[in-house]
Every structure is written in C-alpha cells, then in structure tokens.
C-alpha cells in the first residue's frame, strides 16, 4: 500500500509494508526539485534514517532496476 501527497515544496510518497512476516517500517520518499530523500525509522533505535539522492543518482537507480549485472554509465542524448 502507498500514499501520495502533494505539499508546497515536494511530492511525498509513503510506502507501507503489508503482509505477515518480515515487515519493515514505513518508507517516506520526498521528491524535491533537486533531490529525492528516503526516510525510515530504525526499528531498534527509533531514530529516523535519511538518505538523499541527486536526480542523476535517481535516474541511474531507475535504469539499474532493469539491467543485468555489470558496470554502466548513462549518457544523455543530445537533441
């Protein structure tokens, strides 16, 4: 399950882990103009953990999900 909210400066997506075994804490993804942040509460310390990705890193991650093992460099097409 997930929710999507449009705030003043970001779009916020919350992924809610559903099921029976091995459930993780909710994951909140905030999309800003210049970066994406992922935030999840650590299950033991209850402290929020935040990871920030540049837009280039996000592009590379999206591409990597559909590629086989290897090393890659994405290059932008010149239109």
mmCIF file of the N, C-alpha and C atoms, coordinates in Angstrom:
data_MODEL
# 
_entry.id   MODEL 
# 
loop_
_atom_site.group_PDB 
_atom_site.id 
_atom_site.type_symbol 
_atom_site.label_atom_id 
_atom_site.label_alt_id 
_atom_site.label_comp_id 
_atom_site.label_asym_id 
_atom_site.label_entity_id 
_atom_site.label_seq_id 
_atom_site.pdbx_PDB_ins_code 
_atom_site.Cartn_x 
_atom_site.Cartn_y 
_atom_site.Cartn_z 
_atom_site.occupancy 
_atom_site.B_iso_or_equiv 
_atom_site.pdbx_formal_charge 
_atom_site.auth_seq_id 
_atom_site.auth_comp_id 
_atom_site.auth_asym_id 
_atom_site.auth_atom_id 
_atom_site.pdbx_PDB_model_num 
ATOM 1   N N  . UNK A 1 1  ? 0.855  -1.165  0.000   1.00 0.00 ? 1  UNK A N  1 
ATOM 2   C CA . UNK A 1 1  ? 0.000  0.000   0.000   1.00 0.00 ? 1  UNK A CA 1 
ATOM 3   C C  . UNK A 1 1  ? 0.900  1.226   0.000   1.00 0.00 ? 1  UNK A C  1 
ATOM 4   N N  . UNK A 1 2  ? 0.438  2.312   -0.621  1.00 0.00 ? 2  UNK A N  1 
ATOM 5   C CA . UNK A 1 2  ? 1.190  3.555   -0.587  1.00 0.00 ? 2  UNK A CA 1 
ATOM 6   C C  . UNK A 1 2  ? 0.243  4.738   -0.650  1.00 0.00 ? 2  UNK A C  1 
ATOM 7   N N  . UNK A 1 3  ? 0.754  5.880   -0.189  1.00 0.00 ? 3  UNK A N  1 
ATOM 8   C CA . UNK A 1 3  ? 0.006  7.128   -0.279  1.00 0.00 ? 3  UNK A CA 1 
ATOM 9   C C  . UNK A 1 3  ? 0.853  8.133   -1.040  1.00 0.00 ? 3  UNK A C  1 
ATOM 10  N N  . UNK A 1 4  ? 0.193  9.103   -1.689  1.00 0.00 ? 4  UNK A N  1 
ATOM 11  C CA . UNK A 1 4  ? 0.859  10.186  -2.395  1.00 0.00 ? 4  UNK A CA 1 
ATOM 12  C C  . UNK A 1 4  ? 0.229  11.489  -1.927  1.00 0.00 ? 4  UNK A C  1 
ATOM 13  N N  . UNK A 1 5  ? 1.082  12.427  -1.509  1.00 0.00 ? 5  UNK A N  1 
ATOM 14  C CA . UNK A 1 5  ? 0.610  13.741  -1.077  1.00 0.00 ? 5  UNK A CA 1 
ATOM 15  C C  . UNK A 1 5  ? 1.438  14.808  -1.778  1.00 0.00 ? 5  UNK A C  1 
ATOM 16  N N  . UNK A 1 6  ? 0.791  15.844  -2.266  1.00 0.00 ? 6  UNK A N  1 
ATOM 17  C CA . UNK A 1 6  ? 1.484  16.961  -2.892  1.00 0.00 ? 6  UNK A CA 1 
ATOM 18  C C  . UNK A 1 6  ? 1.529  18.102  -1.890  1.00 0.00 ? 6  UNK A C  1 
ATOM 19  N N  . UNK A 1 7  ? 2.746  18.422  -1.435  1.00 0.00 ? 7  UNK A N  1 
ATOM 20  C CA . UNK A 1 7  ? 2.931  19.509  -0.495  1.00 0.00 ? 7  UNK A CA 1 
ATOM 21  C C  . UNK A 1 7  ? 3.477  20.719  -1.230  1.00 0.00 ? 7  UNK A C  1 
ATOM 22  N N  . UNK A 1 8  ? 3.697  21.814  -0.517  1.00 0.00 ? 8  UNK A N  1 
ATOM 23  C CA . UNK A 1 8  ? 4.151  23.062  -1.133  1.00 0.00 ? 8  UNK A CA 1 
ATOM 24  C C  . UNK A 1 8  ? 5.441  22.881  -1.924  1.00 0.00 ? 8  UNK A C  1 
ATOM 25  N N  . UNK A 1 9  ? 6.438  22.212  -1.339  1.00 0.00 ? 9  UNK A N  1 
ATOM 26  C CA . UNK A 1 9  ? 7.747  22.115  -1.977  1.00 0.00 ? 9  UNK A CA 1 
ATOM 27  C C  . UNK A 1 9  ? 8.153  20.707  -2.386  1.00 0.00 ? 9  UNK A C  1 
ATOM 28  N N  . UNK A 1 10 ? 7.267  19.733  -2.195  1.00 0.00 ? 10 UNK A N  1 
ATOM 29  C CA . UNK A 1 10 ? 7.645  18.348  -2.504  1.00 0.00 ? 10 UNK A CA 1 
ATOM 30  C C  . UNK A 1 10 ? 6.414  17.493  -2.734  1.00 0.00 ? 10 UNK A C  1 
ATOM 31  N N  . UNK A 1 11 ? 6.650  16.393  -3.445  1.00 0.00 ? 11 UNK A N  1 
ATOM 32  C CA . UNK A 1 11 ? 5.659  15.318  -3.522  1.00 0.00 ? 11 UNK A CA 1 
ATOM 33  C C  . UNK A 1 11 ? 6.145  14.243  -2.567  1.00 0.00 ? 11 UNK A C  1 
ATOM 34  N N  . UNK A 1 12 ? 5.269  13.785  -1.677  1.00 0.00 ? 12 UNK A N  1 
ATOM 35  C CA . UNK A 1 12 ? 5.646  12.827  -0.656  1.00 0.00 ? 12 UNK A CA 1 
ATOM 36  C C  . UNK A 1 12 ? 4.905  11.513  -0.889  1.00 0.00 ? 12 UNK A C  1 
ATOM 37  N N  . UNK A 1 13 ? 5.675  10.443  -1.035  1.00 0.00 ? 13 UNK A N  1 
ATOM 38  C CA . UNK A 1 13 ? 5.120  9.100   -1.213  1.00 0.00 ? 13 UNK A CA 1 
ATOM 39  C C  . UNK A 1 13 ? 5.495  8.293   0.017   1.00 0.00 ? 13 UNK A C  1 
ATOM 40  N N  . UNK A 1 14 ? 4.532  7.635   0.620   1.00 0.00 ? 14 UNK A N  1 
ATOM 41  C CA . UNK A 1 14 ? 4.794  6.768   1.769   1.00 0.00 ? 14 UNK A CA 1 
ATOM 42  C C  . UNK A 1 14 ? 4.460  5.340   1.380   1.00 0.00 ? 14 UNK A C  1 
ATOM 43  N N  . UNK A 1 15 ? 5.454  4.460   1.485   1.00 0.00 ? 15 UNK A N  1 
ATOM 44  C CA . UNK A 1 15 ? 5.265  3.041   1.201   1.00 0.00 ? 15 UNK A CA 1 
ATOM 45  C C  . UNK A 1 15 ? 5.012  2.325   2.518   1.00 0.00 ? 15 UNK A C  1 
ATOM 46  N N  . UNK A 1 16 ? 3.911  1.620   2.609   1.00 0.00 ? 16 UNK A N  1 
ATOM 47  C CA . UNK A 1 16 ? 3.510  0.922   3.827   1.00 0.00 ? 16 UNK A CA 1 
ATOM 48  C C  . UNK A 1 16 ? 3.650  -0.568  3.576   1.00 0.00 ? 16 UNK A C  1 
ATOM 49  N N  . UNK A 1 17 ? 4.525  -1.206  4.354   1.00 0.00 ? 17 UNK A N  1 
ATOM 50  C CA . UNK A 1 17 ? 4.792  -2.638  4.182   1.00 0.00 ? 17 UNK A CA 1 
ATOM 51  C C  . UNK A 1 17 ? 3.622  -3.430  4.754   1.00 0.00 ? 17 UNK A C  1 
ATOM 52  N N  . UNK A 1 18 ? 3.010  -4.256  3.916   1.00 0.00 ? 18 UNK A N  1 
ATOM 53  C CA . UNK A 1 18 ? 1.877  -5.068  4.344   1.00 0.00 ? 18 UNK A CA 1 
ATOM 54  C C  . UNK A 1 18 ? 2.229  -6.536  4.209   1.00 0.00 ? 18 UNK A C  1 
ATOM 55  N N  . UNK A 1 19 ? 1.615  -7.347  4.978   1.00 0.00 ? 19 UNK A N  1 
ATOM 56  C CA . UNK A 1 19 ? 1.861  -8.776  4.912   1.00 0.00 ? 19 UNK A CA 1 
ATOM 57  C C  . UNK A 1 19 ? 1.950  -9.348  6.318   1.00 0.00 ? 19 UNK A C  1 
ATOM 58  N N  . UNK A 1 20 ? 2.615  -10.490 6.422   1.00 0.00 ? 20 UNK A N  1 
ATOM 59  C CA . UNK A 1 20 ? 2.673  -11.150 7.720   1.00 0.00 ? 20 UNK A CA 1 
ATOM 60  C C  . UNK A 1 20 ? 4.070  -11.234 8.304   1.00 0.00 ? 20 UNK A C  1 
ATOM 61  N N  . UNK A 1 21 ? 5.071  -11.607 7.509   1.00 0.00 ? 21 UNK A N  1 
ATOM 62  C CA . UNK A 1 21 ? 6.410  -11.831 8.039   1.00 0.00 ? 21 UNK A CA 1 
ATOM 63  C C  . UNK A 1 21 ? 7.398  -10.788 7.534   1.00 0.00 ? 21 UNK A C  1 
ATOM 64  N N  . UNK A 1 22 ? 8.362  -10.433 8.386   1.00 0.00 ? 22 UNK A N  1 
ATOM 65  C CA . UNK A 1 22 ? 9.457  -9.568  7.986   1.00 0.00 ? 22 UNK A CA 1 
ATOM 66  C C  . UNK A 1 22 ? 9.054  -8.169  7.575   1.00 0.00 ? 22 UNK A C  1 
ATOM 67  N N  . UNK A 1 23 ? 8.034  -7.613  8.208   1.00 0.00 ? 23 UNK A N  1 
ATOM 68  C CA . UNK A 1 23 ? 7.570  -6.285  7.832   1.00 0.00 ? 23 UNK A CA 1 
ATOM 69  C C  . UNK A 1 23 ? 8.594  -5.224  8.212   1.00 0.00 ? 23 UNK A C  1 
ATOM 70  N N  . UNK A 1 24 ? 8.750  -4.230  7.367   1.00 0.00 ? 24 UNK A N  1 
ATOM 71  C CA . UNK A 1 24 ? 9.650  -3.111  7.606   1.00 0.00 ? 24 UNK A CA 1 
ATOM 72  C C  . UNK A 1 24 ? 8.835  -1.881  7.999   1.00 0.00 ? 24 UNK A C  1 
ATOM 73  N N  . UNK A 1 25 ? 9.518  -0.914  8.589   1.00 0.00 ? 25 UNK A N  1 
ATOM 74  C CA . UNK A 1 25 ? 8.877  0.359   8.928   1.00 0.00 ? 25 UNK A CA 1 
ATOM 75  C C  . UNK A 1 25 ? 8.448  1.060   7.642   1.00 0.00 ? 25 UNK A C  1 
ATOM 76  N N  . UNK A 1 26 ? 7.490  1.977   7.741   1.00 0.00 ? 26 UNK A N  1 
ATOM 77  C CA . UNK A 1 26 ? 7.059  2.755   6.575   1.00 0.00 ? 26 UNK A CA 1 
ATOM 78  C C  . UNK A 1 26 ? 8.262  3.483   5.992   1.00 0.00 ? 26 UNK A C  1 
ATOM 79  N N  . UNK A 1 27 ? 8.285  3.638   4.680   1.00 0.00 ? 27 UNK A N  1 
ATOM 80  C CA . UNK A 1 27 ? 9.328  4.359   3.973   1.00 0.00 ? 27 UNK A CA 1 
ATOM 81  C C  . UNK A 1 27 ? 8.703  5.587   3.332   1.00 0.00 ? 27 UNK A C  1 
ATOM 82  N N  . UNK A 1 28 ? 9.248  6.760   3.674   1.00 0.00 ? 28 UNK A N  1 
ATOM 83  C CA . UNK A 1 28 ? 8.744  8.011   3.116   1.00 0.00 ? 28 UNK A CA 1 
ATOM 84  C C  . UNK A 1 28 ? 9.732  8.543   2.096   1.00 0.00 ? 28 UNK A C  1 
ATOM 85  N N  . UNK A 1 29 ? 9.241  8.802   0.889   1.00 0.00 ? 29 UNK A N  1 
ATOM 86  C CA . UNK A 1 29 ? 10.060 9.318   -0.204  1.00 0.00 ? 29 UNK A CA 1 
ATOM 87  C C  . UNK A 1 29 ? 9.555  10.720  -0.525  1.00 0.00 ? 29 UNK A C  1 
ATOM 88  N N  . UNK A 1 30 ? 10.454 11.696  -0.430  1.00 0.00 ? 30 UNK A N  1 
ATOM 89  C CA . UNK A 1 30 ? 10.085 13.075  -0.728  1.00 0.00 ? 30 UNK A CA 1 
ATOM 90  C C  . UNK A 1 30 ? 10.825 13.520  -1.975  1.00 0.00 ? 30 UNK A C  1 
ATOM 91  N N  . UNK A 1 31 ? 10.077 13.956  -2.983  1.00 0.00 ? 31 UNK A N  1 
ATOM 92  C CA . UNK A 1 31 ? 10.660 14.399  -4.244  1.00 0.00 ? 31 UNK A CA 1 
ATOM 93  C C  . UNK A 1 31 ? 10.651 15.921  -4.291  1.00 0.00 ? 31 UNK A C  1 
ATOM 94  N N  . UNK A 1 32 ? 11.850 16.511  -4.279  1.00 0.00 ? 32 UNK A N  1 
ATOM 95  C CA . UNK A 1 32 ? 12.021 17.957  -4.393  1.00 0.00 ? 32 UNK A CA 1 
ATOM 96  C C  . UNK A 1 32 ? 12.501 18.274  -5.803  1.00 0.00 ? 32 UNK A C  1 
ATOM 97  N N  . UNK A 1 33 ? 12.717 19.539  -6.097  1.00 0.00 ? 33 UNK A N  1 
ATOM 98  C CA . UNK A 1 33 ? 13.207 19.940  -7.416  1.00 0.00 ? 33 UNK A CA 1 
ATOM 99  C C  . UNK A 1 33 ? 14.594 19.401  -7.715  1.00 0.00 ? 33 UNK A C  1 
ATOM 100 N N  . UNK A 1 34 ? 15.452 19.325  -6.689  1.00 0.00 ? 34 UNK A N  1 
ATOM 101 C CA . UNK A 1 34 ? 16.860 18.998  -6.927  1.00 0.00 ? 34 UNK A CA 1 
ATOM 102 C C  . UNK A 1 34 ? 17.330 17.685  -6.315  1.00 0.00 ? 34 UNK A C  1 
ATOM 103 N N  . UNK A 1 35 ? 16.489 17.015  -5.537  1.00 0.00 ? 35 UNK A N  1 
ATOM 104 C CA . UNK A 1 35 ? 16.903 15.749  -4.927  1.00 0.00 ? 35 UNK A CA 1 
ATOM 105 C C  . UNK A 1 35 ? 15.686 14.946  -4.482  1.00 0.00 ? 35 UNK A C  1 
ATOM 106 N N  . UNK A 1 36 ? 15.968 13.713  -4.102  1.00 0.00 ? 36 UNK A N  1 
ATOM 107 C CA . UNK A 1 36 ? 14.961 12.810  -3.552  1.00 0.00 ? 36 UNK A CA 1 
ATOM 108 C C  . UNK A 1 36 ? 15.486 12.369  -2.191  1.00 0.00 ? 36 UNK A C  1 
ATOM 109 N N  . UNK A 1 37 ? 14.636 12.383  -1.165  1.00 0.00 ? 37 UNK A N  1 
ATOM 110 C CA . UNK A 1 37 ? 15.058 11.857  0.128   1.00 0.00 ? 37 UNK A CA 1 
ATOM 111 C C  . UNK A 1 37 ? 14.208 10.642  0.477   1.00 0.00 ? 37 UNK A C  1 
ATOM 112 N N  . UNK A 1 38 ? 14.864 9.668   1.107   1.00 0.00 ? 38 UNK A N  1 
ATOM 113 C CA . UNK A 1 38 ? 14.182 8.479   1.612   1.00 0.00 ? 38 UNK A CA 1 
ATOM 114 C C  . UNK A 1 38 ? 14.360 8.479   3.119   1.00 0.00 ? 38 UNK A C  1 
ATOM 115 N N  . UNK A 1 39 ? 13.281 8.324   3.862   1.00 0.00 ? 39 UNK A N  1 
ATOM 116 C CA . UNK A 1 39 ? 13.349 8.350   5.317   1.00 0.00 ? 39 UNK A CA 1 
ATOM 117 C C  . UNK A 1 39 ? 12.616 7.146   5.892   1.00 0.00 ? 39 UNK A C  1 
ATOM 118 N N  . UNK A 1 40 ? 13.277 6.487   6.854   1.00 0.00 ? 40 UNK A N  1 
ATOM 119 C CA . UNK A 1 40 ? 12.683 5.334   7.517   1.00 0.00 ? 40 UNK A CA 1 
ATOM 120 C C  . UNK A 1 40 ? 13.156 5.331   8.966   1.00 0.00 ? 40 UNK A C  1 
ATOM 121 N N  . UNK A 1 41 ? 12.271 5.020   9.881   1.00 0.00 ? 41 UNK A N  1 
ATOM 122 C CA . UNK A 1 41 ? 12.624 4.948   11.297  1.00 0.00 ? 41 UNK A CA 1 
ATOM 123 C C  . UNK A 1 41 ? 13.327 3.619   11.558  1.00 0.00 ? 41 UNK A C  1 
ATOM 124 N N  . UNK A 1 42 ? 14.487 3.689   12.227  1.00 0.00 ? 42 UNK A N  1 
ATOM 125 C CA . UNK A 1 42 ? 15.229 2.470   12.575  1.00 0.00 ? 42 UNK A CA 1 
ATOM 126 C C  . UNK A 1 42 ? 14.408 1.687   13.594  1.00 0.00 ? 42 UNK A C  1 
ATOM 127 N N  . UNK A 1 43 ? 14.184 0.392   13.362  1.00 0.00 ? 43 UNK A N  1 
ATOM 128 C CA . UNK A 1 43 ? 13.287 -0.373  14.235  1.00 0.00 ? 43 UNK A CA 1 
ATOM 129 C C  . UNK A 1 43 ? 13.800 -0.542  15.675  1.00 0.00 ? 43 UNK A C  1 
ATOM 130 N N  . UNK A 1 44 ? 15.100 -0.454  15.897  1.00 0.00 ? 44 UNK A N  1 
ATOM 131 C CA . UNK A 1 44 ? 15.651 -0.635  17.243  1.00 0.00 ? 44 UNK A CA 1 
ATOM 132 C C  . UNK A 1 44 ? 15.795 0.697   17.965  1.00 0.00 ? 44 UNK A C  1 
ATOM 133 N N  . UNK A 1 45 ? 16.452 1.669   17.316  1.00 0.00 ? 45 UNK A N  1 
ATOM 134 C CA . UNK A 1 45 ? 16.721 2.955   17.971  1.00 0.00 ? 45 UNK A CA 1 
ATOM 135 C C  . UNK A 1 45 ? 15.567 3.935   17.876  1.00 0.00 ? 45 UNK A C  1 
ATOM 136 N N  . UNK A 1 46 ? 14.641 3.684   16.955  1.00 0.00 ? 46 UNK A N  1 
ATOM 137 C CA . UNK A 1 46 ? 13.512 4.579   16.681  1.00 0.00 ? 46 UNK A CA 1 
ATOM 138 C C  . UNK A 1 46 ? 13.967 5.952   16.192  1.00 0.00 ? 46 UNK A C  1 
ATOM 139 N N  . UNK A 1 47 ? 15.203 6.040   15.703  1.00 0.00 ? 47 UNK A N  1 
ATOM 140 C CA . UNK A 1 47 ? 15.731 7.269   15.118  1.00 0.00 ? 47 UNK A CA 1 
ATOM 141 C C  . UNK A 1 47 ? 15.467 7.260   13.613  1.00 0.00 ? 47 UNK A C  1 
ATOM 142 N N  . UNK A 1 48 ? 15.118 8.409   13.038  1.00 0.00 ? 48 UNK A N  1 
ATOM 143 C CA . UNK A 1 48 ? 14.923 8.441   11.594  1.00 0.00 ? 48 UNK A CA 1 
ATOM 144 C C  . UNK A 1 48 ? 16.251 8.343   10.853  1.00 0.00 ? 48 UNK A C  1 
ATOM 145 N N  . UNK A 1 49 ? 16.276 7.551   9.801   1.00 0.00 ? 49 UNK A N  1 
ATOM 146 C CA . UNK A 1 49 ? 17.439 7.427   8.926   1.00 0.00 ? 49 UNK A CA 1 
ATOM 147 C C  . UNK A 1 49 ? 17.048 8.077   7.606   1.00 0.00 ? 49 UNK A C  1 
ATOM 148 N N  . UNK A 1 50 ? 17.912 8.960   7.096   1.00 0.00 ? 50 UNK A N  1 
ATOM 149 C CA . UNK A 1 50 ? 17.600 9.692   5.870   1.00 0.00 ? 50 UNK A CA 1 
ATOM 150 C C  . UNK A 1 50 ? 18.715 9.481   4.851   1.00 0.00 ? 50 UNK A C  1 
ATOM 151 N N  . UNK A 1 51 ? 18.319 9.192   3.631   1.00 0.00 ? 51 UNK A N  1 
ATOM 152 C CA . UNK A 1 51 ? 19.236 9.078   2.503   1.00 0.00 ? 51 UNK A CA 1 
ATOM 153 C C  . UNK A 1 51 ? 18.778 10.088  1.463   1.00 0.00 ? 51 UNK A C  1 
ATOM 154 N N  . UNK A 1 52 ? 19.726 10.837  0.905   1.00 0.00 ? 52 UNK A N  1 
ATOM 155 C CA . UNK A 1 52 ? 19.419 11.819  -0.120  1.00 0.00 ? 52 UNK A CA 1 
ATOM 156 C C  . UNK A 1 52 ? 20.069 11.382  -1.430  1.00 0.00 ? 52 UNK A C  1 
ATOM 157 N N  . UNK A 1 53 ? 19.294 11.391  -2.517  1.00 0.00 ? 53 UNK A N  1 
ATOM 158 C CA . UNK A 1 53 ? 19.781 11.038  -3.846  1.00 0.00 ? 53 UNK A CA 1 
ATOM 159 C C  . UNK A 1 53 ? 19.670 12.250  -4.760  1.00 0.00 ? 53 UNK A C  1 
ATOM 160 N N  . UNK A 1 54 ? 20.721 12.487  -5.551  1.00 0.00 ? 54 UNK A N  1 
ATOM 161 C CA . UNK A 1 54 ? 20.617 13.527  -6.574  1.00 0.00 ? 54 UNK A CA 1 
ATOM 162 C C  . UNK A 1 54 ? 19.693 13.003  -7.675  1.00 0.00 ? 54 UNK A C  1 
ATOM 163 N N  . UNK A 1 55 ? 19.275 13.888  -8.544  1.00 0.00 ? 55 UNK A N  1 
ATOM 164 C CA . UNK A 1 55 ? 18.419 13.467  -9.647  1.00 0.00 ? 55 UNK A CA 1 
ATOM 165 C C  . UNK A 1 55 ? 19.172 12.507  -10.573 1.00 0.00 ? 55 UNK A C  1 
ATOM 166 N N  . UNK A 1 56 ? 20.491 12.692  -10.721 1.00 0.00 ? 56 UNK A N  1 
ATOM 167 C CA . UNK A 1 56 ? 21.303 11.775  -11.523 1.00 0.00 ? 56 UNK A CA 1 
ATOM 168 C C  . UNK A 1 56 ? 21.355 10.386  -10.907 1.00 0.00 ? 56 UNK A C  1 
ATOM 169 N N  . UNK A 1 57 ? 21.498 10.329  -9.578  1.00 0.00 ? 57 UNK A N  1 
ATOM 170 C CA . UNK A 1 57 ? 21.507 9.034   -8.899  1.00 0.00 ? 57 UNK A CA 1 
ATOM 171 C C  . UNK A 1 57 ? 20.159 8.345   -9.036  1.00 0.00 ? 57 UNK A C  1 
ATOM 172 N N  . UNK A 1 58 ? 19.089 9.112   -8.961  1.00 0.00 ? 58 UNK A N  1 
ATOM 173 C CA . UNK A 1 58 ? 17.753 8.533   -9.120  1.00 0.00 ? 58 UNK A CA 1 
ATOM 174 C C  . UNK A 1 58 ? 17.580 7.969   -10.528 1.00 0.00 ? 58 UNK A C  1 
ATOM 175 N N  . UNK A 1 59 ? 18.042 8.701   -11.540 1.00 0.00 ? 59 UNK A N  1 
ATOM 176 C CA . UNK A 1 59 ? 17.981 8.228   -12.925 1.00 0.00 ? 59 UNK A CA 1 
ATOM 177 C C  . UNK A 1 59 ? 18.755 6.922   -13.076 1.00 0.00 ? 59 UNK A C  1 
ATOM 178 N N  . UNK A 1 60 ? 19.975 6.873   -12.484 1.00 0.00 ? 60 UNK A N  1 
ATOM 179 C CA . UNK A 1 60 ? 20.786 5.659   -12.560 1.00 0.00 ? 60 UNK A CA 1 
ATOM 180 C C  . UNK A 1 60 ? 20.108 4.488   -11.843 1.00 0.00 ? 60 UNK A C  1 
ATOM 181 N N  . UNK A 1 61 ? 19.510 4.745   -10.691 1.00 0.00 ? 61 UNK A N  1 
ATOM 182 C CA . UNK A 1 61 ? 18.809 3.691   -9.959  1.00 0.00 ? 61 UNK A CA 1 
ATOM 183 C C  . UNK A 1 61 ? 17.656 3.137   -10.776 1.00 0.00 ? 61 UNK A C  1 
ATOM 184 N N  . UNK A 1 62 ? 16.876 4.013   -11.383 1.00 0.00 ? 62 UNK A N  1 
ATOM 185 C CA . UNK A 1 62 ? 15.740 3.557   -12.201 1.00 0.00 ? 62 UNK A CA 1 
ATOM 186 C C  . UNK A 1 62 ? 16.223 2.679   -13.350 1.00 0.00 ? 62 UNK A C  1 
ATOM 187 N N  . UNK A 1 63 ? 17.319 3.071   -13.993 1.00 0.00 ? 63 UNK A N  1 
ATOM 188 C CA . UNK A 1 63 ? 17.861 2.273   -15.097 1.00 0.00 ? 63 UNK A CA 1 
ATOM 189 C C  . UNK A 1 63 ? 18.411 0.941   -14.590 1.00 0.00 ? 63 UNK A C  1 
ATOM 190 N N  . UNK A 1 64 ? 19.069 0.955   -13.441 1.00 0.00 ? 64 UNK A N  1 
ATOM 191 C CA . UNK A 1 64 ? 19.701 -0.253  -12.903 1.00 0.00 ? 64 UNK A CA 1 
ATOM 192 C C  . UNK A 1 64 ? 18.692 -1.343  -12.570 1.00 0.00 ? 64 UNK A C  1 
ATOM 193 N N  . UNK A 1 65 ? 17.479 -0.971  -12.265 1.00 0.00 ? 65 UNK A N  1 
ATOM 194 C CA . UNK A 1 65 ? 16.465 -1.969  -11.921 1.00 0.00 ? 65 UNK A CA 1 
ATOM 195 C C  . UNK A 1 65 ? 16.151 -2.905  -13.078 1.00 0.00 ? 65 UNK A C  1 
ATOM 196 N N  . UNK A 1 66 ? 16.430 -2.463  -14.309 1.00 0.00 ? 66 UNK A N  1 
ATOM 197 C CA . UNK A 1 66 ? 16.096 -3.265  -15.487 1.00 0.00 ? 66 UNK A CA 1 
ATOM 198 C C  . UNK A 1 66 ? 17.315 -3.797  -16.240 1.00 0.00 ? 66 UNK A C  1 
ATOM 199 N N  . UNK A 1 67 ? 18.497 -3.710  -15.636 1.00 0.00 ? 67 UNK A N  1 
ATOM 200 C CA . UNK A 1 67 ? 19.712 -4.133  -16.325 1.00 0.00 ? 67 UNK A CA 1 
ATOM 201 C C  . UNK A 1 67 ? 20.350 -5.342  -15.646 1.00 0.00 ? 67 UNK A C  1 
ATOM 202 N N  . UNK A 1 68 ? 21.070 -6.164  -16.405 1.00 0.00 ? 68 UNK A N  1 
ATOM 203 C CA . UNK A 1 68 ? 21.778 -7.302  -15.799 1.00 0.00 ? 68 UNK A CA 1 
ATOM 204 C C  . UNK A 1 68 ? 23.038 -6.829  -15.071 1.00 0.00 ? 68 UNK A C  1 
ATOM 205 N N  . UNK A 1 69 ? 23.684 -7.730  -14.374 1.00 0.00 ? 69 UNK A N  1 
ATOM 206 C CA . UNK A 1 69 ? 24.910 -7.453  -13.642 1.00 0.00 ? 69 UNK A CA 1 
ATOM 207 C C  . UNK A 1 69 ? 25.939 -6.802  -14.559 1.00 0.00 ? 69 UNK A C  1 
ATOM 208 N N  . UNK A 1 70 ? 26.666 -5.810  -14.053 1.00 0.00 ? 70 UNK A N  1 
ATOM 209 C CA . UNK A 1 70 ? 27.690 -5.154  -14.858 1.00 0.00 ? 70 UNK A CA 1 
ATOM 210 C C  . UNK A 1 70 ? 27.931 -3.738  -14.386 1.00 0.00 ? 70 UNK A C  1 
ATOM 211 N N  . UNK A 1 71 ? 28.757 -3.012  -15.116 1.00 0.00 ? 71 UNK A N  1 
ATOM 212 C CA . UNK A 1 71 ? 29.076 -1.622  -14.822 1.00 0.00 ? 71 UNK A CA 1 
ATOM 213 C C  . UNK A 1 71 ? 28.576 -0.775  -15.981 1.00 0.00 ? 71 UNK A C  1 
ATOM 214 N N  . UNK A 1 72 ? 27.890 0.323   -15.669 1.00 0.00 ? 72 UNK A N  1 
ATOM 215 C CA . UNK A 1 72 ? 27.247 1.117   -16.705 1.00 0.00 ? 72 UNK A CA 1 
ATOM 216 C C  . UNK A 1 72 ? 27.455 2.601   -16.449 1.00 0.00 ? 72 UNK A C  1 
ATOM 217 N N  . UNK A 1 73 ? 27.360 3.395   -17.506 1.00 0.00 ? 73 UNK A N  1 
ATOM 218 C CA . UNK A 1 73 ? 27.324 4.848   -17.418 1.00 0.00 ? 73 UNK A CA 1 
ATOM 219 C C  . UNK A 1 73 ? 26.247 5.318   -18.381 1.00 0.00 ? 73 UNK A C  1 
ATOM 220 N N  . UNK A 1 74 ? 25.265 6.005   -17.851 1.00 0.00 ? 74 UNK A N  1 
ATOM 221 C CA . UNK A 1 74 ? 24.202 6.538   -18.709 1.00 0.00 ? 74 UNK A CA 1 
ATOM 222 C C  . UNK A 1 74 ? 24.651 7.868   -19.273 1.00 0.00 ? 74 UNK A C  1 
ATOM 223 N N  . UNK A 1 75 ? 24.383 8.097   -20.538 1.00 0.00 ? 75 UNK A N  1 
ATOM 224 C CA . UNK A 1 75 ? 24.709 9.359   -21.170 1.00 0.00 ? 75 UNK A CA 1 
ATOM 225 C C  . UNK A 1 75 ? 23.430 9.953   -21.741 1.00 0.00 ? 75 UNK A C  1 
ATOM 226 N N  . UNK A 1 76 ? 23.283 11.243  -21.551 1.00 0.00 ? 76 UNK A N  1 
ATOM 227 C CA . UNK A 1 76 ? 22.098 11.914  -22.073 1.00 0.00 ? 76 UNK A CA 1 
ATOM 228 C C  . UNK A 1 76 ? 22.221 12.089  -23.572 1.00 0.00 ? 76 UNK A C  1 
ATOM 229 N N  . UNK A 1 77 ? 21.098 11.882  -24.255 1.00 0.00 ? 77 UNK A N  1 
ATOM 230 C CA . UNK A 1 77 ? 21.060 12.110  -25.694 1.00 0.00 ? 77 UNK A CA 1 
ATOM 231 C C  . UNK A 1 77 ? 21.038 13.606  -25.970 1.00 0.00 ? 77 UNK A C  1 
ATOM 232 N N  . UNK A 1 78 ? 21.729 14.007  -26.996 1.00 0.00 ? 78 UNK A N  1 
ATOM 233 C CA . UNK A 1 78 ? 21.705 15.408  -27.408 1.00 0.00 ? 78 UNK A CA 1 
ATOM 234 C C  . UNK A 1 78 ? 20.641 15.573  -28.476 1.00 0.00 ? 78 UNK A C  1 
ATOM 235 N N  . UNK A 1 79 ? 19.622 16.321  -28.156 1.00 0.00 ? 79 UNK A N  1 
ATOM 236 C CA . UNK A 1 79 ? 18.503 16.509  -29.094 1.00 0.00 ? 79 UNK A CA 1 
ATOM 237 C C  . UNK A 1 79 ? 18.738 17.660  -30.034 1.00 0.00 ? 79 UNK A C  1 
# 
